[in-house]
Amino acid sequence: MRGGHSEDERSDSLSATTQPQTAPSREGSRIAALARQVGAGVGEGVVAAGMAGVVAAVGLFAFSLVEWPAFNSSNVTRALTTVGQVGAAVLVVAAVWLLRVRRWPWVAKVLSWVGISAFVTVTLGMPLAATKLYLFGVSVDQEFRTEYLTRLTDSAALRDMTYADVPPFYPAGWFWVGGRVANVLGMDGWEAFKPYAIGSLAVAAVLALVLWTRLIRADWAVAVTAATTAVTVTYASPEAYSAVIVVLLPPALVLAWGALYRPVEDAARATAVRADGTNPPNGPGAVGADQVETDDRAATATAPAAPVTRAPRTAGGWGAVVGAGLFLGVAATFYTLHFLVAAFAIALMGLVAAVAEVYQRRAAQHPRAARRAATSPTAVPSGPAWRAAVPPLVRLAAIAVISGLVASVVWLPYLLESLTTTTPSSGTALHYLPESGAELPLPMTEFTLLGGLCLIGTVWLVVRAGSSRRAQALGIGVVAIYLWSLLSMLATAAGTTLLSFRLEAPLLVLLAAAGAFGFVEGARAAYQAFNEPARFRVAVVALAIVGALAFVQDIPHVLTPEITTAYTDTDGDGNRADKRPPSAVSYYDEIDAALLAQTGRPRDESVVLTADTSFLSFYPYWGFQALTSHYANPLAHFAGRAATIKDWSKLDSPAKLLEAMDKSPWRAPDAFLFRRGGDAYTLRLAEDVYPNDPNVKRYSVSFPKELFEDPAFTTTDIGPFTLITVRR
């Protein structure tokens, strides 16, 4: 822990005071401070991320050296997971202790980085040690995610996961990086999914720790990161590409609030010049380049400008602006929903900051306050009160611009194409309303360890809302999620939703962060209230450790369905990790070999029409139709393709089928992969039936075998499949 910061909290940018300077010198100092802040943060983040990556790689490699029993048939890996979690907890506790006693700060940093990343690695990696698949295997949603990673492993170009010749609709950021990792490791995309998912979450957790340490006390930063990482692994890890955003959300919101709400600095810039033409002692230029309080008590006060003492050390909040913008931009390239919710929360922060500063300006300009200021060294801000809203709104706009520039790297191709292509109004990505999306999540009412932590967090958010910047930032984030949930429910009247059911994990992580702060501050208050009993601190630490271990050792139990599916699904090598007979997926390698031999083209130059879309998760062929409309690119016209497939099945001759395929508005299939059924070949397709739950209905389309009795078609039976390739 760095010395010199307040006992309560410090920010990414400490308050500073300045000698009177000219405008150019002040701007130059701020630019230099901004460069120092960004450079130091990025440098530490790179080192921490590299160390987390090494820990994850070493751990996963070590796990792979032993032939473990399957998780769903033995408790061996569960037992070893608990041992590893205890070891990681020891490292985290040691780091906190070193930070508390202010000894060997770099050793403490390394221990905290290793401890957090080791926790993620062992908690997810050990239960999955005997399988090559990640949580949920290649089932349900994980099928299209694996397909996307396979696609971007095959090529670094931005491509849709399924359809040829259309730009990607789903953000490619996480999958693109994963593709490059798979290329470096020489692995297929499906095989790289598990180590990449675990490694990326370990890296994200450590980056969250680095960010927290630049916002608050270092020992508190380790504790709150440990809490939020545990909750993220428990409830967000099946969607690994969303989990990396979820774990970074709490410190990012605190950072954004520090960028937007700076009442002392903004008031100082508007301070009136006295009648004699001189600046008052605390007038313009006297406030430091950054006004993110080192003490929570100053968070909402219309504080006077600081006395003149020294040159600026900080960047006027622009370091926080850059950081918040980068976070939003990366979120937009990784996971659209969490980006939109985070942007909504930060926009709400900007509105709250603007209103608060206008209110404080009016209060300062009240006649009674002005009379008091006339006899004090504090100057009264000049100009209309509404001008106080300008600085936070300008910084909000800057955050939006930065995030937009980063997001455009992934989104620009799709947006440009959508300007010239008619997008069907029947897009169904938002057509899902499970029971959890029809009610507000209230985890603080549940009688569990996490429920208790969320309850503590809720109480802390309310009690400290007027005095803590952390509570204000996290509280606005929580309010934003509840508002989004209500809007999602309201949107059902318009025939759609905002997918609020997927916000449970971000809400839990925000409340867990608040709960960690509430526990620490509550324990400190109790310690003082009880006249500082000798063994009280030891008892509190013991209680925290016992509670933490009870929670984390239950994580494999919470994830049991997801872990079990990783063992019961058949992987790309045709094996089930639980040693049971594999499914029809085991024939995929023969199908792939036949496709390559009969088409004579690379995989990424062939389009396959199949209902067994998991084939595309293992081999990077293009698909003519996606798994469901909810994951289909809106530019690909899912409904139109479905109608076309039905029309083809009703034709009565091979010649008519070939003619219809040639006239297709989309690239026609180079191959069909059917299931055999009597005298016909069948495809089992899906259609959207929202607002029903489930929101998908399966139906079969049968092609008469006579449609393919032509030299233009080559028919090959492989296991339960029939592969038909088209010669053109």
N, C-alpha and C positions, 0 to 999 in steps of 0.2 A: 504494500500500500504506500502510495506516495505520501510523504509528509506534507503538512501545510494546509490540507483541505479541512473543511469543517467536519465535526463529528457526525453531523446529520447527513449531508450529501454534498457532492460537488457535481459540476456539469462538464459537458464536453468542452466548455470554454469558461474559464474562471472570470469573475468580475475583475475589472482592472480600472485604474484611474490614470489620468493623463496630465501631462504638462500642457499648457496652452500651445497649440500648434497651428500652422497654416493648413488649409484643406488638402493641398497636395501631399504634405508630409503625413497627415492622418491616413489618407487613402493608401499611400505607399506602405505604411505600417500595417494596415489591415490586409493588404494583398500579401505581404510577407508572412503575416500571422496565418492567413488562410492557407498559404502554401505549406507552412510548417505543420499546421493541424492535419491537413489532408495527407501530407507525406508521412507523418508519424503514424497516423491511423492506418493507412494502407500498408506501410512497412510492417507494423506489428501484426496486422491481419494476415499478411502473406506468410509470415513466419509461423503464426499460430495455425493457419490452415494447412501449411505443409506438414507441421508436426501431427496434426489430427489425421491427415491422410496417411502418414507413415504408421501411426498407431493402428488405424483401421486395416491397412494392408497387412501389417505384420500379424495382427490378431486373426484376420480371416484366413490368411495362409496357414497359420499354426492350427487353426480348427480343421482345415482341410487335410491335414496330414494323418488324421486318425479316422478309421472307419467307425463312425458312431451309430448306435441304434436309432431308429426313427423316433421322432418326438411323440408321435401318436401311439406308440406301442411300448415306450419305456420312459422312465423318469430320470435317466442318467443325464441327459443334456439339461434338463430342468435344474437338477442339483448343481451341476457345474456352472450354470448361469448364475445361481445364487452366490456361489463362491466368487465368481468374477465381479458381481455387483458389489459385494462386500469389499473386495480389493479396490475397486474404483472409488468407493465411498471413503476408504482410508486415505487415498491420495487427495481427495477433495477436502476432507477434514484437516489433513496436514497442511494443505495450502492455506486454508482459512486461518489456522493457528499461526502460521508464519506471518501472514499479513496482519493479524491482530497484534503480534509482538514486534512487528516491524523489523524482521530479520530476513536476510537473504531474499529480497523482493523478486529477483529473477528466478530463483529456485521455486518460489511460491507460484510464479506465473506458469512455469513449465509444469509443475505438479498439477495445477488447476487445468491446464490444457490437456495433459495426458489423462487425468482423472475423468473429465467430462467425455472426451472422445472414447476412452476405454469403456465407459459405462454404455454408451450407445452401441459400440461394437459387440460387447459381450451380451447385452440384453437382446439384441436382434440376431447377431451372428451365431451364437452358441445354439439356440433352439433350431436354427436353420442349417446347422453345420452338416447334416447328413443329406441335404438336398441341394440341387443347383438352382432351384427356383426361389423366388422371393415370396413374401406374404401374399396369400391368395393365389399362388401359382400362376397359371395362365387362364384363370376363370373370370367370368363376368368382366368388370371394368379393367382388370389387369391384362386382359387379352389385348385390348387396343393400345394400352400403354406399352406393352412388350412389342407390339407391331410397330409403334412409332420409333422406339429405340432401335429396332432391327432396321427400319428404313433409313435412319440417320447414321447408323453404323455403316451401312452400305455406301453412303455418299454424304459428303459434307454439305451438299447443296440443300437449301431449304425446300423440302418437299412435303406434300400431304402424306399422312400415314397410309392411306389406302388408294386414293385416286391419282391417276396419271394426268399430267397437263393442267393441274390447278395448284395455286399457291396454298400453303398450309393455313388452316383456320385455327387450329389449336396451337397455343404458344409452344415454340420449339426449343426454347432456351435450355431447359434442364435436359431434354433428350439430345439436343445437339452436342452439349458438353459430354454427355454419356457416350455418344457415338464416337467422339474423339478418344475418350478413355478406352473404349473397347478396341479401337484401332491400335492404340499404343500397346495394349495388352495382348493383341492378336486373338481376341475372343469374338464369338458371334454375339449379336446384340442381345438375344434372349439369355445367354449365359452370363453376360456382363451385368445384367439388370440387378441381380442380388448384391454383388460387391459394390457396384456403383451407388445403389440406393442407400446402403448402410454407410458407405464412406462419405457420400454427400451430406447425409444427415449429421454425421459426426463433425464434419467440417463446419456446417452451418451452426451447430451448437457452440462450437469454439469461437466462431466469429461473433455470435451473440454475446459471449462472455467478453470478448475484446471490446465490443461496443458498450456493454454495461460498465466496464471498468473506466471508460472515458466519460461516463455520466454520473456515477455514484461512487461511494467508497468501494475499494477493491474487495474487501472481505464480504461486504454485502453483495457485490456483483457475483462472486463465486456462488454464494448461497442461492440467490434468486435464479441464476442460470441453471444450477442443479435441479431446482424445483421445476422450472419451466421445461427443461429438457426431458425430465421424467414424464411429465404430462404429455408432451409432444410425442414421445416414443409410444406411449400407451394408446393415444387416441388419434394421432395423425399419421403414424408411420406407414400404414397400408398405402396411403397416397404419398409416396416419398417426395414427389416433386412439389406437393403442397406443404409438406412438413417443414421443408427448408425455409419456407416463407413464414410459416406459423411461429417457429421458434425465434425468428428475428423480429416478429411484430411488436412485442412489448418495448424493447429498447428503441426501436425505430419510431414508435409513437412518442416516447419521451424526448427523443432527439428532435422530432418535428415540432413538438410543443415548445421546446427551447428556441427553435428558430422563429416561430410565429409570435409568441407572446413574450415581449420584452418591454414592459411598461416603463421601467426606469430609464432605459436608453432612449426610447421613443419620446418620452416626456422631455428629456434633456435636450434633444435636438430641436424641440419646439419652444424652448425656454425664451421668454421675452428679454430683450436688451433693456437695461435701465435707462432712465431719462438722460443721464449724463453721458450716454454713449458707450459705457464700459460694460463688460460682461460681469455679472455677479460672481462671487467666488466659486459658486457651483454651477455656473452657467454653461452655455454651449461649449462643447469641446472638453468639458470636465468629466464627462462620463466615459468609462472605458469602452473599448471597441466591442465588448460583448457584455451583455447584462443578463446572464443566466445565473441566478443566485446560487451562492455557495451555502446558503441557509434557507430552508423551506419557508421560514417565517416571512421572508421578503417576497414570496412568490406573487402575491396579489396586491401588495401595497403600492400606493402611488408614492414611491420613495423619492426623497430628494437626491439630487445628483451628488456624486461622491466628491470629497475634497480633492484639490489638486495635489498630486504627489508624484506620479511617475508616468512614463510613456506607455502607450498601449501595448498589450501583449496578445490581444486576441483579434478575431476577425469580424466583429460586429454581428455574429450569428450566421454569417454566410457559410461557415464551415458546416453548421447544422443544416442549412438550406441545401447545400450540395449533397450531404449525406442522406437527407430525407428524399431528395429527388432521385438519387441513385437507387435507394431502396425501392421506391415505387416503380422505377423503370425496370429493375431486375424482376420485381414481382409481376409486372405486365408481360415479361418474356417467359415467365415460368407458369403462372396460374392466374387465369383471368378473374375468377370470382374473388380471390383474396386480394388481388390488385384493386378491384373496384371497391371492395369494402374498406381497404386501407385508405384509398383515395377519398372515399366518402368521409371517413373519420378525420382525415387531415383537413379536408375542406370544412368540416364542422369545427375543427380547431381554429381555422382561419376566421370563421364567422364569429366564434366566441371571443377570440382575441380582439377582433375589430370592435365588437360591441363593448367589451370590457374597457378598452382604451378610450373609446368615446365617452363612456360613463365616467371614467376617472378624470378625463380632461374637463368635463363639465363640473365635476366636484371640485377640482382644483381652481376653476375660474369662478366659483361661487363667490359673491361679494364678501362673505364672512371669511372664507379661506384666503381670498386675495388680500384682505386687511391684515391677516396674520402674516402672510408672506412678505408684506411690505416692510415689516420690522424684523424679518429673519433673513438669513443668507440664502434661503431657497427662493428661486425665481419662479414666477407663474408662467406656464406655457401660454404662448400667444396664438392668435388665429382661431378660426371657427373650430368647434369641438369635433365636427365630422372629419376634419383632416387627420385626427388621431387614428382613424381607421385605415389610412393609406399605407403606412409602413407594413403592417402585418399582411395586408392584401397584396402588396408588391412582392413580399417574400413568398407568399402562397403562389403567386403567378410564376415566380422563378422556379419553385419546386415543380410546378406543372410543366414548365418548359423543359427542364432537365429530364424529368421522367418521360416526357413525350419523345425526346431525342433518343433516349436509350430504348424505349419500347418500339420505336420505328424500325430498328434493326430487324425485328421479327415480324412486326405487323404491317409494314409498308407494302410488301408485295400483295398481300391479301386486300388491303384497302384500295390500292390502285386498280386491281382487277375488279373489285366490286363496283367501281365507278362505271365500268363499261360492260358489266355483265348483270343480267336480270337475276336477282336472288329470289327464290321462291318465298312466298309469304308463309309457307307451311313449315318453316324451320322449327325444330322441336328440341333444341338443346336445353331449353328451360322448362320442358314439359315433364316435370317429375315432382310429385307431392306425396312423400311418405307421411306416416302419422307424425313423425318427429318434426316435420315441416309445418304442421298445422297447429302447433302450440309453442309457447315461449319456453326455451330451456331455462330451468331454474336449479342449477346444480347445487347452490348453497342450501337448498332445502333437503338434500339427500343425507341419510344417516350413514355416511362413509367417511374414510379418512380424507378423500378429496373433497367431499361435501363440506367437511369441517374446515378445511383450508380455504375453500371458496367462501364460506360464511365469514371467516376471519377477514378475508380480503374485502368482502362487501362492506363489513363494518368499518374497516380501515379507509376504504374509498370515501365513505360518507363523512366520517369524523375528520379526515385530513383534507377534504376537498377544498377548504378555504386556505390551507397553509402549506400544502406540499405540491410541488410541480409534478412529482411522480404520480401522486394520486389524481391530479387534474388530468394528466395525459392518459393514464390507464382508464380513468373513469370515463373520459370522452370516448375512448375506444370501446368500452363496454356499452355505453349508451348508443353508439353508432351501430353496434351489432344488433341490439334490441330494436332500434328503429328500422334497420334493414329487414329484420325478421317480420315486423309488422307490415312493412311495405310489401314483402313477399306474399304474405297472407292476403293483403288487399289486392295484389295483382291477380290472384286467382279469379276475381270477378271479371277480369279482362281476358281470361283464358290462358294465363301463363303464370310463372312463378319467378322468384329471384333466387331459388335454390338455397334458401336460408338453412335447410337441414344440414348443409355442409359447413356451417359456421360454429358447430358445437366445439370443435377442437380449438379454434382461435379464442372463443369465449373462455373455455377452461384454462387456457394458457394465460390469458390476461388476468383472470381471477386468481390463478395460482401465483402469479408474480405479485399481485396485491396482497395475497395471503402471506407470502414470504415476508414482505415488508411489515405487514400487520403483526405477524408473530414476533419478529425481532423487536419492533417498537413497543409492542404490548409487554413483552418480557422485560424490556428495559424499564418501562413505567412501573411494572409490578415490583421489580427489584428495588426501585427507589421508594415505592409506597410501603414496602415491608422493611424499610430501614436497612437495606443492603445486607441481607443474611449471608453468612459466609459461604454456604454450599449452594446457594440459589442458582448461580450461573452454571455450575456443573449439572444440576438437575435439569435445567432448561436445555442444555446441550444434549444430555442423555435422552430427554423426551423427543427432541428433534431427530436424533439419529435413529431411535427406535421407530418413530413414525415413518421416517423416510425409508428405512429398510422394509418395514411392513408393506409399504406401498409398492416399492420397486420389485420385490420378489413375487408380487402378484401379477406383474405385467405379462409374463408368459401365459398365465391363466386367462387374462382378459383377451389376449390375442390367440387363444387356442383355435378358434375356427379358421383364422387366417393361416396360422402355422400348419394346421392339419391339411388344409387344401394344398399347401406347397409340397406335401408328401404324397398326397393321393393323385395329384395331376401328373400326367405323363410329360416328361421334358423333351427337349429337342433331340436328345440322343435316343429317344424311344423307351426310356426307363421311368419307372415309378420309384421314388426314393424309399417307400415303405416295403419294397421288394414284392409287391403284389403284381399280378399280370397287368401289363399296360393296356391302355385304351387304343382305339383306332389310330391315335396320333403316331403310334409306332410305325405306321406304314408311310409316314410323310417323307422319309428319306428315299424310299423307292419311287414315290410320286415325283419328287424333285429330280431324281436321276432320269426318269422317263421324260419329264418336261424338257430338260436340257437337251436330251438326245433327239427328241422329236421336233423341237422348235429350232434348235441350232442357234439360239440367241441367249445372251446373258439374262439373268433373272429380272433385272430392272428394265428389260425391254419387252416383257410379256405381261399381258393382262389376263387374269384368271377370274372366271365367274364361279363362285362356290359359296355354299352356305357354311362350310367348315372353315370359317375365317381364321381360326387359330393357325391354320397352315401359313397364313401371311405373317403370323407372329414369329415364326421360325425361319421363313425364307422370304427375301425382299421382292416378291412378285407384286405387281400392281393388282388391285382388286377392281372388279367391275361394280360391285356393290358392297357397302360397309355392313358391319355387324347389325347396327340399328340406326335409325334416323337420328338418334340423340348424339351419336358420335360422328355423324357424317358431315362432311364439309358442305355448308349451304350452297356453295357455288357448283356442287356436283349434282344437284337436283335428284335427291334420293327418291322422292315420290315418282318422278318421271322415269327413273331407271327401273323402279319396281314395276310400273305399268308396262314398260317395254319388255321386261322379262316375261310377264304374263302373256303379252301379245305373241312373243316368240314361241311360247309353249303351245299356242293354239294353231300354229301354222301346220299345213298338211304335207309339206314336201321339203326335202333338203334344199332345193333350188330357192324356194321362197325364204327359207331361213337365212341362206347366204345373202340373198338380196336385201333382206331386212337388216341384217348385220352391217352390210355395206352402207346402208342409208342411215344408220344410227347417228344421232347428233353427238354421241360420245364415242371415244375410242372403243371399238368392239373387242370382245374377248378373243384372245389367241388360244384359249383353252377353257374347257368346262371341267369342273371337278364335282361329280355327282355322287350321291348314294344310290345304290340299286334298289328298286322296288318292283318286283314282278316284271311286267312288260314295259316299264317306264323308268326313267331316271328322275330322281327327285331332288329338289332344293327346299330346305326348310328356312323360310325367310321371316322377317319381322315387320310389323307395322305399329305405329304409334296409336295408342287408344286412350291417351290422356283426356279427361281427368281421372280415369280409372287407376286403381293401384292394385296390382302392378300396371305399369303404364305401357307395356309391350305385349302384343298378341302374336303368337307364332302361327304361320300358315304354310302349307306345302304347295309347291308348284311342280307339276309333273310334265316331263318332256317325253313324248313317245319315242321309243328307240328307233322307229322308222325315220325320224327327222335327221338322223346322223348316218344313214345308210347311203353314203356317197364317198367317192374317192377323196373329196376335199377334207374328210374327217378321218382321223386315226383314233380308234377306240382301244383302250387298254384297261383291263380289269386288274385292280390291285387291292387285295383284301376286300373290305366292304365298299370300296370306292370304284368308280369308273372314271377314268381320265380320257377326255376327248380333246385332241388338239386339232387346230384348224390350219389348213395349208392355203396360203393366198399367193 
